[in-house]
Amino acid sequence: MTAIADYWNDNVSNWKVANHLDPGSPAFFREVERYRFEKLDYLNGFSEFSDYAGKRVLDVGCGLGTDLSRFAANGAEVTGIDIAPRAVELARANFGWRGLQGRFEVMDGEAMGFPDDAFDFVYCHTVLHFTPHPKAMVGEIRRVLKPGGRALLMTINRRSWLYALHRVAGTKLDYMDAPVFHKMDRGAFAGVISAFPDAEIRFYRFPVRTEVHKGWKARVYNMAFVDLYRALPERLTGPTGYHMIAVVRK
């Protein structure tokens, strides 16, 4: 796990839209948050940040604490864990300038140091495909959930529009060079989350205009690919979302 921790220590603040800003500054955190919630526009409606006031929420692989801050701002009692010490350091700084309360620990999500039945909600977004044994992580998430508790579990869809673009055009996907990068389809994801037998898998993240890339390739992508894709009927494009998400209950 050392190689994984080292990789994320080096890359947790590597956000191209904010590379001109000092990592750990309020301006950096604001720009990352703006970009993330515009790019992943489904998060505000899907993650139910306001539903856990007074409840215990755990973010497995919290990164900068961007998403977890939404739960904290809405009154949840939040804990964030990450395998990378740099991530925990930055998440604490993020909460500090926002004036939010949160507990953060360096911890492996496949072997958590929490007691059974400890949390009302566990959030695990953009993590399962980067851990060596995703099924083990899901098992740990189930263990620390209270009976009746819920979890949001997410991974990428290798049968998606973006993965197809990567294969055809050689487009580099974010963090594809990580020490672990699992490529899952719906069946593989269902197997990973089988500890929650009633899970419903949904697909999200459809093409949005790039603001990171420039030049003629960006213009072609934005105009020809994004606009054309979004003009197609959803019944055709639905299963090609880049993110697969399941909200499950223990």
C-alpha positions as CSV (number, residue, x, y, z in Angstrom):
1,M,0.0,0.0,0.0
2,T,3.0,2.3,0.3
3,A,3.1,2.9,-3.5
4,I,-0.5,3.9,-3.4
5,A,-0.1,6.3,-0.5
6,D,3.0,7.8,-2.2
7,Y,1.1,8.3,-5.5
8,W,-1.8,10.1,-3.8
9,N,0.5,12.2,-1.7
10,D,1.9,13.5,-5.0
11,N,-1.4,13.8,-6.9
12,V,-4.1,14.7,-4.4
13,S,-3.6,18.4,-5.1
14,N,-2.9,18.0,-8.8
15,W,-6.0,19.7,-10.2
16,K,-5.3,21.3,-13.5
17,V,-7.8,24.1,-13.1
18,A,-6.1,25.1,-9.9
19,N,-2.5,24.5,-10.7
20,H,-1.8,28.3,-10.7
21,L,-3.0,28.5,-7.1
22,D,-1.3,27.6,-3.8
23,P,-2.5,24.1,-2.6
24,G,-4.1,24.6,0.7
25,S,-5.2,28.2,0.1
26,P,-8.9,29.2,0.2
27,A,-8.7,30.2,-3.5
28,F,-7.4,26.7,-4.3
29,F,-10.2,25.0,-2.4
30,R,-12.9,27.3,-3.9
31,E,-11.7,26.6,-7.5
32,V,-11.5,22.8,-7.0
33,E,-15.0,22.8,-5.5
34,R,-16.4,24.9,-8.3
35,Y,-14.9,22.7,-11.0
36,R,-15.9,19.4,-9.3
37,F,-19.5,20.3,-8.8
38,E,-19.9,21.8,-12.3
39,K,-18.2,18.7,-13.9
40,L,-20.1,16.2,-11.7
41,D,-23.4,18.1,-11.8
42,Y,-25.3,15.1,-10.6
43,L,-23.7,15.2,-7.1
44,N,-25.9,18.0,-5.6
45,G,-29.1,16.1,-6.4
46,F,-27.9,12.7,-5.8
47,S,-25.7,12.7,-2.7
48,E,-28.3,14.1,-0.3
49,F,-25.8,16.3,1.6
50,S,-28.6,17.9,3.6
51,D,-30.2,14.6,4.8
52,Y,-27.8,13.7,7.6
53,A,-27.9,16.6,10.0
54,G,-27.0,15.2,13.4
55,K,-25.9,11.9,11.9
56,R,-22.5,10.3,11.7
57,V,-21.1,10.4,8.2
58,L,-17.8,8.7,7.0
59,D,-16.0,9.6,3.8
60,V,-13.7,6.7,2.7
61,G,-10.9,8.2,0.6
62,C,-11.8,11.8,1.5
63,G,-9.1,13.5,-0.6
64,L,-9.3,17.3,-0.1
65,G,-12.6,16.9,1.9
66,T,-14.5,18.8,-0.8
67,D,-17.5,16.6,-0.8
68,L,-17.4,15.9,2.9
69,S,-17.6,19.7,3.6
70,R,-21.1,19.7,2.1
71,F,-22.2,17.1,4.7
72,A,-20.5,19.1,7.5
73,A,-22.0,22.4,6.4
74,N,-25.5,20.8,6.6
75,G,-25.0,19.7,10.2
76,A,-23.6,16.1,9.9
77,E,-20.9,14.8,12.3
78,V,-18.3,13.9,9.8
79,T,-15.2,11.7,9.6
80,G,-12.8,11.5,6.7
81,I,-10.1,8.9,6.1
82,D,-7.5,8.7,3.4
83,I,-4.5,6.5,2.8
84,A,-2.4,9.5,1.9
85,P,-1.2,11.8,4.7
86,R,-1.1,14.8,2.4
87,A,-4.8,14.3,1.7
88,V,-5.6,14.4,5.4
89,E,-3.4,17.5,5.9
90,L,-5.2,19.3,3.1
91,A,-8.7,18.2,4.1
92,R,-8.0,19.6,7.6
93,A,-6.9,22.9,6.0
94,N,-10.0,22.9,3.8
95,F,-12.3,22.5,6.9
96,G,-10.2,25.0,8.8
97,W,-10.7,28.0,6.4
98,R,-14.4,27.1,6.1
99,G,-14.9,27.0,9.9
100,L,-16.2,23.5,9.8
101,Q,-15.8,20.7,12.3
102,G,-14.5,17.3,11.2
103,R,-12.4,14.4,12.2
104,F,-9.7,13.2,9.8
105,E,-7.4,10.2,10.0
106,V,-4.8,8.5,7.8
107,M,-6.3,5.0,7.4
108,D,-6.6,2.2,4.9
109,G,-10.3,1.8,3.8
110,E,-9.8,-1.9,3.4
111,A,-8.9,-2.3,7.1
112,M,-10.7,0.5,9.0
113,G,-10.0,1.0,12.7
114,F,-13.6,1.8,13.6
115,P,-16.0,-0.4,15.6
116,D,-18.9,-2.2,14.0
117,D,-22.1,-0.2,13.4
118,A,-20.5,3.2,13.8
119,F,-21.9,5.3,11.0
120,D,-25.3,6.3,9.6
121,F,-23.9,7.0,6.1
122,V,-20.7,6.1,4.3
123,Y,-19.7,8.0,1.2
124,C,-17.2,6.3,-1.1
125,H,-16.8,8.2,-4.4
126,T,-13.9,7.9,-6.8
127,V,-12.1,5.3,-4.6
128,L,-13.1,1.7,-5.3
129,H,-11.3,1.5,-8.6
130,F,-8.1,2.7,-7.0
131,T,-7.9,0.2,-4.1
132,P,-6.2,-3.2,-4.5
133,H,-9.2,-5.2,-3.2
134,P,-12.4,-3.2,-3.7
135,K,-14.7,-6.0,-2.5
136,A,-12.8,-5.9,0.8
137,M,-13.3,-2.2,1.1
138,V,-17.1,-2.7,0.5
139,G,-17.1,-5.3,3.2
140,E,-15.5,-2.9,5.6
141,I,-18.0,-0.2,4.7
142,R,-20.9,-2.6,5.4
143,R,-19.3,-3.6,8.8
144,V,-19.0,0.0,10.0
145,L,-22.5,0.9,8.9
146,K,-25.3,0.9,11.5
147,P,-28.2,-1.5,10.8
148,G,-30.5,0.5,8.4
149,G,-27.5,2.8,7.5
150,R,-26.9,3.7,3.9
151,A,-23.8,4.0,1.7
152,L,-23.0,5.6,-1.7
153,L,-20.6,3.5,-3.7
154,M,-19.1,4.6,-7.0
155,T,-16.7,3.4,-9.6
156,I,-16.0,4.0,-13.3
157,N,-17.7,2.3,-16.2
158,R,-15.3,0.8,-18.7
159,R,-18.2,0.6,-21.2
160,S,-18.7,4.3,-21.0
161,W,-18.4,7.0,-23.7
162,L,-15.2,8.4,-22.0
163,Y,-13.5,5.1,-21.8
164,A,-14.3,4.5,-25.5
165,L,-12.8,7.9,-26.3
166,H,-9.7,6.9,-24.4
167,R,-9.3,3.7,-26.4
168,V,-10.0,5.3,-29.8
169,A,-8.2,8.6,-29.5
170,G,-5.6,7.8,-26.9
171,T,-7.0,10.4,-24.5
172,K,-5.5,10.2,-21.1
173,L,-8.0,9.7,-18.3
174,D,-7.4,11.3,-14.9
175,Y,-5.2,9.2,-12.6
176,M,-5.1,6.2,-15.0
177,D,-1.4,5.9,-14.2
178,A,-2.2,5.2,-10.5
179,P,-0.6,2.0,-9.1
180,V,-4.1,0.4,-9.1
181,F,-6.8,1.2,-11.6
182,H,-9.6,-1.3,-11.9
183,K,-11.7,-1.3,-15.1
184,M,-15.2,-2.4,-14.3
185,D,-18.4,-3.1,-16.2
186,R,-21.8,-3.4,-14.6
187,G,-21.4,-7.1,-13.8
188,A,-18.0,-6.6,-12.2
189,F,-19.3,-3.7,-10.1
190,A,-22.3,-5.8,-9.0
191,G,-19.9,-8.5,-7.8
192,V,-17.8,-5.9,-5.9
193,I,-20.9,-4.6,-4.0
194,S,-22.5,-8.0,-3.5
195,A,-22.4,-7.5,0.3
196,F,-25.4,-5.3,-0.4
197,P,-27.6,-7.7,-2.4
198,D,-30.5,-5.2,-3.1
199,A,-28.2,-2.6,-4.7
200,E,-29.4,-0.7,-7.8
201,I,-26.7,0.5,-10.1
202,R,-27.2,3.8,-12.0
203,F,-25.0,5.6,-14.5
204,Y,-24.0,9.2,-14.3
205,R,-21.5,11.8,-15.7
206,F,-22.2,12.5,-19.3
207,P,-20.0,14.7,-21.5
208,V,-19.4,18.3,-20.3
209,R,-17.4,20.9,-22.1
210,T,-13.7,20.9,-21.3
211,E,-12.1,23.9,-19.7
212,V,-8.8,22.3,-19.1
213,H,-7.8,21.5,-22.7
214,K,-7.3,24.2,-25.3
215,G,-6.9,24.5,-29.0
216,W,-8.7,22.9,-32.0
217,K,-9.0,19.5,-30.3
218,A,-10.9,21.1,-27.4
219,R,-13.2,22.9,-29.9
220,V,-13.9,19.7,-31.8
221,Y,-14.6,17.8,-28.6
222,N,-16.8,20.5,-27.1
223,M,-18.9,21.2,-30.3
224,A,-19.0,17.9,-32.2
225,F,-18.7,15.3,-29.4
226,V,-20.4,16.9,-26.4
227,D,-23.2,18.6,-28.2
228,L,-23.9,15.6,-30.4
229,Y,-23.9,13.2,-27.5
230,R,-26.3,15.3,-25.5
231,A,-28.6,15.5,-28.5
232,L,-29.1,11.7,-28.5
233,P,-32.1,10.2,-26.7
234,E,-31.3,9.2,-23.1
235,R,-32.5,5.7,-23.7
236,L,-29.5,5.2,-26.0
237,T,-26.9,7.0,-23.9
238,G,-28.0,6.0,-20.4
239,P,-25.7,3.0,-19.9
240,T,-22.7,4.9,-21.2
241,G,-22.3,7.2,-18.2
242,Y,-18.7,7.2,-17.0
243,H,-19.7,6.8,-13.3
244,M,-21.5,3.8,-11.9
245,I,-23.2,4.5,-8.6
246,A,-25.2,2.5,-6.1
247,V,-26.9,3.8,-3.0
248,V,-27.3,0.8,-0.7
249,R,-28.7,0.0,2.7
250,K,-27.4,-2.4,5.4
